[in-house]
Amino acid sequence: MTNSILQDHLISHKVCALLSRMSLDEKIGQMTLCEHLSVSPQEVKEHHLGGVMSGSDPSPGSSTLADRVAMNDACWAASMSEDAQHLAIPVLIGTHAVHGNNNVRGATIFPHNIGLGAANDPGLIRRVAAVTAREVLAAGAEWTFAPALAVARNVCWGRTFESYSEDAQTVTACATGFVEGLQADLGASSVIACARHWVGDGGTSHGIDQGETTLAKSDLESIHIRPYRRAIEAGVLTVMASSSSWNGDKCHGHRHLLTEVLKKEMRFNGFIVSDRDGIDYLSEDYHNAVALGVNAGIDMFMVPENWKEFIERLKLHVKRGSVSVKRIDDAVRRILTVKFVSGLFDKPRPVDRFWSNHASFGGQEHRAVAREAVRKSLVLLKNDGPLLPLKKNARILVTGKNAHNRGHQCGGFSLTWQGLSGNERFEGGTSVWEGISRVACNAELGADAFGADADPSRHDVAIIVIGERPYAEGLGDVRLSEQVIVEAGSCVKGCMKILEPYGKTLEL
């Protein structure tokens, strides 16, 4: 439905009228997405920036809801201050709200996608996305880089928790619900969704993050492209390119995948955004990398810190003719269309919007949906005896390193990119121990993380809570040897970004 709105003649007329008034500097500015820590509101105006992304702050203690609204409001106000050198075009505020508005203190945190996929409840996924949308709006933002539509084919991949399933059909079913929950009717309670990462990021050899996916086109279609078709049918407005490669060619510079398949064959009329510094790995020469990304079909570029150089390089390419004005106009037309379709031009400034600083943020109604998602995502492996359910008056020892650690329960992308350990920064959550202690009067929290204080004379049963410490992306990769990096890298035309993983083996 939304895809047809993107072709609405009235909106097209507005876009063309605005585009005709824009200078080259304004057009290139619209193609630029930077990080809020590297830009001031005045620079947002001076450089005509199209988007600002608000990720996690280095110091999570400052990531309050009021802080985010004020920051986003200042950027919006600057972008809308029109004068002879600057047209009023609202900046698009994006965030990595991938399992709730997870960068903001006190937000409602949901299970990661792997848990939502296990729940197997499309209606629940739609409600999770709708709550996430309201909590993104509460922070004064209107765009989230979700849902991730990777089909994880190797559990050694450090981003497996971002995938709904290894099964393409399950991921495809989840795509519809999440996009519709976020975007809804594109009204005051909606945010812009972003399907990522296009395409094949879950199929890399040996599960190497941002690695090489070697597949026939038919397999790429049936496994990895399939969820995106459903997302486009559901009306997703933006798509993020993958930092991985397909058959040796980097997706960020893959004109066939970006332009011929996604935009033309699949008739995606929204805009494509790059991943974080994604074009950097197309070439060792950054100047060349900029042209490769633009000419391949990327419309907006996530350049969190290096955005000034990106603008300079792209402007030089246009002047030299290595990037055509036609390609620039196509990119800006798509970006402006999404801004018009989403109602961004008609919205009041963030601080005056209905959902900004709303009392429902992190509230009981939202947390009830999160609790339901947790219950439905749990997977019971075996129940001998029957051991379960435990009696509430039983003498229960709750032990293990994750028994009382909300940070470990939340995982990666929680207040910080890599997640956190401990409880103090996670407001409103409940650890496993806290939950059990509220209903089991004789429960006891073990003092030893390894359960050494278990005593049959004092305890009837033990609940041992194990698990990983948080991580995200390549830092969670598990690789049996460094040779797999050499093997994958030898297949790729361009550079590979390899993060040093926390663990190197599968030993227990």
C-alpha positions in Angstrom: 0.0 0.0 0.0 2.7 2.5 1.0 4.7 1.8 -2.2 1.7 3.2 -4.1 1.6 6.3 -1.9 5.2 6.9 -2.8 4.0 7.3 -6.4 1.2 9.7 -5.5 0.9 12.5 -8.1 0.3 15.2 -5.5 3.4 14.3 -3.5 5.4 13.9 -6.7 4.4 17.4 -7.7 5.5 18.8 -4.3 8.8 16.9 -4.5 9.6 18.2 -8.0 8.7 21.7 -7.0 11.0 21.6 -4.0 13.8 19.8 -5.9 13.8 22.5 -8.6 14.6 25.2 -6.0 17.5 23.3 -4.4 21.2 24.0 -4.9 23.8 21.3 -5.4 24.9 21.9 -1.8 21.4 21.4 -0.5 20.9 18.2 -2.6 24.2 16.6 -1.4 23.3 17.7 2.2 20.1 15.7 1.9 22.0 12.6 1.0 24.1 12.9 4.2 23.3 11.1 7.5 25.6 11.9 10.4 25.8 11.1 14.1 24.4 13.6 16.6 27.7 13.6 18.6 29.6 14.9 15.6 27.4 17.7 14.6 25.9 20.9 16.0 22.4 22.2 15.2 24.0 25.1 13.4 26.0 22.7 11.2 22.7 20.8 10.4 21.5 24.0 8.8 24.7 25.2 7.2 25.3 21.8 5.5 21.6 21.1 4.8 21.8 17.7 6.3 19.1 15.2 5.4 19.4 13.1 8.5 20.9 12.8 12.0 21.1 9.5 13.8 21.0 9.2 17.6 22.7 6.1 18.7 24.0 5.2 22.2 26.0 7.8 24.0 29.5 7.0 25.3 28.1 7.8 28.8 24.7 6.0 29.1 23.9 8.1 32.1 23.1 11.0 29.9 20.7 9.0 27.6 17.5 10.3 29.2 14.3 10.8 27.3 14.3 14.6 27.9 17.9 14.8 26.7 17.0 13.0 23.4 13.9 15.2 22.8 15.8 18.4 23.4 18.7 17.3 21.1 16.4 16.2 18.3 14.3 19.3 18.6 17.3 21.6 18.3 18.4 19.8 15.1 14.8 20.0 13.7 14.5 23.7 14.5 17.9 24.4 12.7 16.9 22.5 9.6 13.6 24.4 9.4 15.1 27.9 9.8 14.9 29.2 6.2 16.9 32.0 4.7 18.4 33.0 1.4 21.0 30.2 1.6 18.9 27.5 3.1 15.5 25.9 2.3 13.4 24.6 5.1 13.5 20.8 4.8 13.0 18.9 8.0 15.9 16.7 9.1 15.1 13.0 9.5 16.0 11.7 13.0 17.0 8.1 13.0 17.9 5.6 15.7 18.9 2.0 16.3 15.7 1.0 18.1 16.1 -2.7 17.3 14.4 -4.2 20.4 12.6 -1.3 21.8 14.1 2.2 21.9 17.1 0.5 23.5 19.4 3.5 23.5 17.3 5.5 26.0 17.3 4.9 29.8 14.0 3.6 31.1 12.7 2.4 27.7 10.7 -0.8 27.3 13.2 -3.5 26.1 11.9 -6.5 24.1 13.5 -9.8 23.3 15.8 -9.6 20.4 14.6 -10.9 17.0 15.7 -14.5 17.7 13.3 -14.6 20.6 10.4 -13.0 18.7 10.9 -15.5 15.9 10.7 -18.3 18.5 7.4 -16.8 19.8 5.8 -17.5 16.4 3.1 -14.9 16.9 2.8 -12.4 14.0 0.2 -10.4 16.0 2.5 -10.0 18.9 5.3 -8.9 16.6 3.0 -6.2 15.2 2.2 -5.0 18.8 5.9 -5.0 19.8 6.7 -2.8 16.8 3.8 -0.5 17.6 5.1 0.0 21.1 8.6 0.5 19.8 7.2 3.2 17.4 5.6 5.1 20.3 8.8 5.0 22.4 10.9 6.2 19.4 8.4 9.1 19.0 8.6 9.8 22.7 12.3 10.6 22.2 11.5 13.0 19.3 12.7 10.7 16.5 10.8 9.3 13.6 13.0 6.6 11.9 14.3 3.3 13.2 16.8 1.0 11.6 14.6 -2.0 11.9 13.6 -4.7 11.2 16.7 -6.8 10.5 15.6 -9.3 7.9 18.8 -11.5 7.9 18.3 -15.2 7.6 21.0 -16.5 9.9 22.5 -19.7 8.4 25.4 -20.2 10.7 25.1 -19.8 14.5 28.8 -18.8 14.7 27.7 -15.4 13.3 27.9 -12.7 16.0 24.6 -11.2 14.8 22.5 -14.4 15.0 20.4 -12.8 17.7 19.3 -10.1 15.2 17.7 -12.8 13.0 14.2 -14.0 13.5 15.1 -17.5 12.3 17.4 -19.6 10.1 14.2 -20.3 8.1 13.3 -17.8 5.4 9.6 -18.4 5.7 9.6 -17.4 9.4 11.7 -14.3 8.7 9.3 -13.4 5.9 6.3 -13.7 8.1 7.9 -11.5 10.8 8.8 -8.8 8.2 5.2 -8.0 7.5 4.1 -7.6 11.1 7.1 -5.5 12.2 6.9 -3.1 9.2 3.2 -2.7 9.6 3.5 -2.2 13.4 6.1 0.6 13.0 4.6 2.4 10.0 0.9 1.7 10.6 -1.1 4.4 8.7 1.9 6.8 8.6 0.0 9.0 11.0 1.1 10.6 14.3 1.7 7.3 16.0 4.0 5.9 13.2 7.7 5.9 12.5 9.6 5.0 9.3 10.9 1.5 9.1 14.1 0.4 7.6 14.6 -3.2 6.3 18.2 -4.3 6.7 20.7 -5.4 5.5 20.3 -5.8 1.8 21.1 -8.5 1.1 22.5 -11.9 2.2 24.2 -10.8 5.4 23.0 -13.9 7.3 24.5 -16.3 4.7 28.2 -15.4 5.0 30.8 -18.2 4.9 31.7 -19.4 8.4 29.3 -16.8 9.8 31.8 -14.0 9.4 30.2 -10.7 10.0 30.4 -8.4 6.9 31.9 -11.4 5.1 31.3 -13.2 1.8 28.0 -14.9 0.8 28.7 -17.3 -2.0 25.4 -18.4 -3.5 23.6 -18.9 -6.8 21.1 -16.2 -7.6 18.2 -18.7 -7.2 19.3 -19.5 -3.6 19.9 -15.8 -2.8 16.3 -15.2 -4.0 14.6 -18.1 -2.2 16.5 -17.5 1.1 17.7 -14.0 1.5 15.7 -11.8 -0.9 12.3 -13.3 0.0 11.7 -11.4 3.3 12.4 -8.1 1.5 9.7 -8.7 -1.1 7.2 -9.1 1.8 8.6 -6.0 3.5 8.1 -3.9 0.3 4.6 -5.3 0.0 4.0 -4.1 3.5 5.2 -0.7 2.5 8.6 -0.3 4.0 9.9 3.2 3.2 13.7 2.6 3.6 16.2 -0.2 3.0 19.7 -0.4 4.4 22.5 -1.9 2.3 24.6 -4.7 3.7 28.3 -4.5 4.4 28.7 -8.1 3.3 29.5 -9.3 -0.2 27.7 -11.5 -2.7 29.8 -13.7 -4.9 32.8 -11.4 -4.3 31.1 -8.1 -5.0 30.5 -5.7 -2.1 26.7 -5.0 -1.6 27.3 -1.3 -1.1 28.7 -1.0 -4.6 26.5 -3.6 -6.2 24.5 -1.7 -8.9 22.8 -4.9 -10.0 21.4 -5.7 -6.5 20.7 -2.1 -5.5 19.4 -0.6 -8.7 18.4 -3.3 -11.1 16.9 -5.8 -8.6 15.7 -3.7 -5.6 14.6 -0.5 -7.3 13.6 -1.7 -10.8 12.6 -5.3 -10.6 11.1 -5.2 -7.1 9.8 -1.6 -7.6 11.1 -0.2 -4.4 10.3 3.5 -4.5 11.7 4.5 -1.1 15.3 5.3 -0.5 18.4 3.1 0.2 20.6 4.1 3.1 24.2 2.9 3.6 25.3 1.1 6.7 27.6 2.9 9.1 30.7 3.9 7.0 29.6 1.1 4.6 31.2 2.7 1.5 34.6 2.9 3.2 35.3 -0.7 2.2 34.5 -0.4 -1.5 38.0 0.9 -2.2 41.1 1.9 -0.3 40.7 5.3 -2.0 37.8 7.0 -0.2 37.2 9.4 -3.0 36.7 6.5 -5.4 34.5 4.7 -2.8 32.1 7.7 -2.6 31.4 7.5 -6.4 31.1 3.7 -6.3 28.4 3.9 -3.6 26.4 6.7 -5.2 26.5 5.3 -8.7 25.5 1.8 -7.5 22.3 3.2 -6.1 22.7 4.2 -2.5 20.7 7.4 -1.8 21.5 8.4 1.8 24.9 7.8 3.3 25.4 7.0 7.0 28.7 8.8 7.6 28.6 9.4 11.4 31.8 11.3 11.8 33.3 11.7 8.3 30.4 13.5 6.9 32.2 16.7 5.9 34.7 14.9 3.8 31.8 12.8 2.2 30.1 16.1 1.2 33.3 17.5 -0.3 34.1 14.4 -2.2 30.6 14.0 -3.7 30.5 17.6 -4.7 33.8 17.2 -6.5 32.5 14.1 -8.3 29.5 16.0 -9.6 31.6 18.9 -10.8 34.0 16.5 -12.6 31.1 14.4 -14.1 32.0 11.1 -12.4 28.6 11.3 -10.6 25.8 12.7 -12.7 23.3 15.3 -11.6 20.6 12.9 -12.7 21.8 10.3 -10.1 21.9 13.0 -7.4 18.4 14.2 -8.3 17.1 10.6 -8.2 18.5 10.1 -4.7 17.2 13.4 -3.4 13.8 12.8 -5.0 13.5 9.5 -3.1 14.6 11.1 0.2 12.1 14.0 -0.1 9.3 11.6 -1.2 9.8 9.6 2.0 9.8 12.8 4.1 6.5 14.0 2.5 4.8 10.5 2.6 5.7 10.1 6.3 4.2 13.5 7.1 7.4 15.0 8.2 6.8 18.4 6.5 3.5 18.7 8.3 4.6 17.7 11.8 5.2 20.3 14.6 8.7 20.5 16.1 9.6 17.4 18.1 9.1 19.0 21.5 5.5 19.9 20.6 4.5 16.5 19.2 1.9 14.4 21.0 4.2 11.5 21.9 7.3 13.5 22.9 8.2 12.9 26.5 4.9 10.9 26.8 4.1 9.3 30.1 3.6 5.9 28.4 7.3 5.7 27.7 8.6 2.6 29.7 5.1 2.4 31.3 3.2 -0.6 32.5 1.1 -0.9 29.4 4.2 -1.1 27.2 6.0 -3.5 29.6 3.0 -5.8 29.6 3.6 -6.4 25.9 7.3 -7.0 26.7 6.4 -9.5 29.4 4.1 -11.3 27.0 6.9 -11.4 24.4 9.3 -12.9 27.0 6.8 -15.6 28.0 6.1 -16.6 24.4 9.7 -16.5 23.4 10.9 -19.0 26.1 11.7 -22.4 24.7 11.3 -25.4 27.1 13.8 -28.1 26.1 12.8 -30.9 28.5 10.6 -31.4 31.6 11.4 -34.7 33.3 9.5 -35.9 36.3 7.6 -33.7 35.8 9.9 -31.2 37.5 7.9 -28.2 36.4 6.0 -26.2 37.5 8.0 -25.6 40.6 6.1 -25.1 43.9 6.0 -21.5 45.0 6.9 -22.6 48.6 9.8 -24.8 47.5 13.3 -24.0 48.8 14.8 -22.7 45.6 18.4 -21.8 45.0 18.8 -19.2 42.2 22.4 -19.2 41.0 24.6 -18.7 38.0 26.4 -15.6 36.8 23.3 -14.3 35.0 20.8 -14.9 37.8 20.8 -11.2 38.8 22.1 -9.3 35.8 19.6 -7.2 33.8 22.3 -6.1 31.4 23.1 -9.6 30.4 19.5 -10.4 29.9 19.0 -7.4 27.6 22.1 -8.3 25.5 23.7 -6.2 22.8 22.3 -2.9 21.6 21.1 -2.0 25.1 22.1 1.5 26.2 25.4 0.9 24.4 26.3 -0.8 21.2 27.9 -3.8 22.9 25.5 -3.9 25.8 26.3 -3.6 29.5 26.7 -5.8 32.6 24.9 -5.1 35.9 21.6 -3.7 37.0 22.1 0.0 37.9 21.6 1.5 34.5 18.6 -0.6 33.5 15.5 1.1 35.0 12.2 -0.7 35.4 13.5 -4.1 34.3 13.4 -7.3 36.3 16.3 -9.8 36.6 15.5 -13.5 36.7 16.2 -13.5 40.5 14.0 -10.5 41.1 11.1 -12.2 39.2 11.4 -15.4 41.1 11.9 -13.8 44.5 8.6 -12.0 44.1 6.5 -15.2 43.9 8.7 -17.7 45.7 8.9 -16.9 49.4 11.7 -19.4 50.2 13.9 -18.6 47.2 17.5 -17.7 47.9 20.1 -16.0 45.6 23.3 -17.9 45.5 26.4 -16.0 46.7 28.7 -18.0 44.4 28.2 -17.5 40.6 29.1 -21.2 40.0 26.6 -22.6 42.5 29.1 -23.9 45.0 26.8 -23.0 47.8 24.1 -25.5 46.7 23.1 -27.6 49.8 20.6 -30.5 49.6 19.8 -29.9 53.2 18.7 -26.3 52.5 17.5 -26.4 48.9 14.9 -28.5 47.1 15.9 -27.4 43.7 18.3 -25.1 41.9 17.6 -22.7 39.0 21.0 -22.0 37.3 21.0 -19.0 35.0 23.8 -19.2 32.5 24.5 -17.2 29.3 26.9 -15.0 27.4 28.0 -11.5 28.3 26.5 -9.0 25.8 28.1 -8.3 22.4 27.0 -7.1 19.0 28.1 -7.6 15.4 31.5 -9.0 14.6 32.7 -9.0 18.2 30.4 -11.9 18.8 31.7 -14.0 15.9 33.1 -17.4 16.7 35.8 -18.5 14.3 37.7 -21.8 14.5 40.8 -20.3 12.9 42.1 -17.1 11.3 42.4 -19.0 8.0 38.7 -18.6 7.4 39.3 -14.8 7.2 42.0 -15.2 4.6 39.7 -17.6 2.7 36.8 -15.2 2.7 38.9 -12.1 2.1 40.4 -13.7 -1.0 37.0 -13.8 -2.6 36.0 -10.2 -2.0 36.7 -7.3 -4.4 37.4 -4.5 -2.0 38.2 -4.4 1.8 36.7 -6.3 4.7 36.0 -4.9 8.1 36.9 -7.6 10.6 36.3 -7.0 14.3 38.3 -9.1 16.8 35.9 -11.5 18.3 35.5 -12.1 22.0 35.9 -15.8 21.7 37.8 -18.0 19.2 36.5 -21.5 19.9 33.3 -23.4 20.7 34.9 -25.1 23.8 32.8 -25.5 26.9 
